[in-house]
């Protein structure tokens, strides 16, 4: 999993995923703040022990579920 920040493109737009530092990882889950440009669009929970590739798949699924 990326350490603190990840940016990926979904449907032609860049999205930033920033790990929220103040949230304690309970049960191995981390919270990520998600933004499109400067617009905050939500938080995404994610298991803390996944690989970077699995994290990117999780991000894409989350965006798809939220924005369809």
C-alpha positions in Angstrom: 0.0 0.0 0.0 1.3 3.5 -0.7 2.6 5.3 2.4 0.7 8.6 2.5 -0.4 9.7 -1.0 -1.5 8.1 -4.2 -2.8 9.7 -7.4 -4.6 7.8 -10.1 -6.6 8.6 -13.2 -10.2 7.3 -13.5 -12.3 8.2 -16.5 -9.8 10.8 -17.6 -9.7 12.7 -14.3 -6.9 12.6 -11.7 -8.0 11.6 -8.1 -5.8 11.9 -5.0 -5.9 9.5 -2.1 -4.2 10.8 1.1 -3.9 8.7 4.2 -5.4 10.3 7.2 -2.7 10.4 9.8 -4.8 11.1 12.9 -6.9 8.0 12.4 -5.6 5.0 14.3 -5.6 1.9 12.3 -8.0 -0.4 14.2 -8.4 -3.9 12.9 -5.9 -3.2 10.3 -8.0 -0.6 8.5 -6.7 2.8 7.4 -8.9 5.8 6.2 -8.0 7.7 3.1 -9.3 11.2 2.1 -10.2 11.3 -1.6 -10.2 14.4 -3.7 -10.7 15.3 -7.4 -8.5 18.4 -7.9 -9.2 20.6 -4.9 -12.7 19.1 -4.3 -13.0 16.7 -1.3 -15.3 13.8 -2.3 -15.2 11.4 0.6 -13.2 9.0 2.7 -12.3 5.4 1.8 -11.6 2.7 4.3 -9.0 0.2 3.2 -7.1 -2.7 4.8 -3.6 -1.6 5.9 -1.9 -4.7 4.8 -2.6 -4.8 1.0 -0.2 -4.4 -1.8 0.1 -1.3 -4.0 -1.6 -3.1 -6.9 -4.5 -4.2 -4.6 -4.8 -0.7 -3.3 -5.1 0.7 -6.8 -7.9 -1.8 -7.6 -9.6 -0.9 -4.3 -9.5 2.8 -5.3 -10.9 2.1 -8.7 -13.8 0.1 -7.3 -14.5 2.7 -4.6 -14.7 5.5 -7.3 -16.9 3.3 -9.5 -19.3 2.6 -6.6 -19.4 6.3 -5.6 -19.5 8.0 -8.9 -20.7 5.2 -11.2 
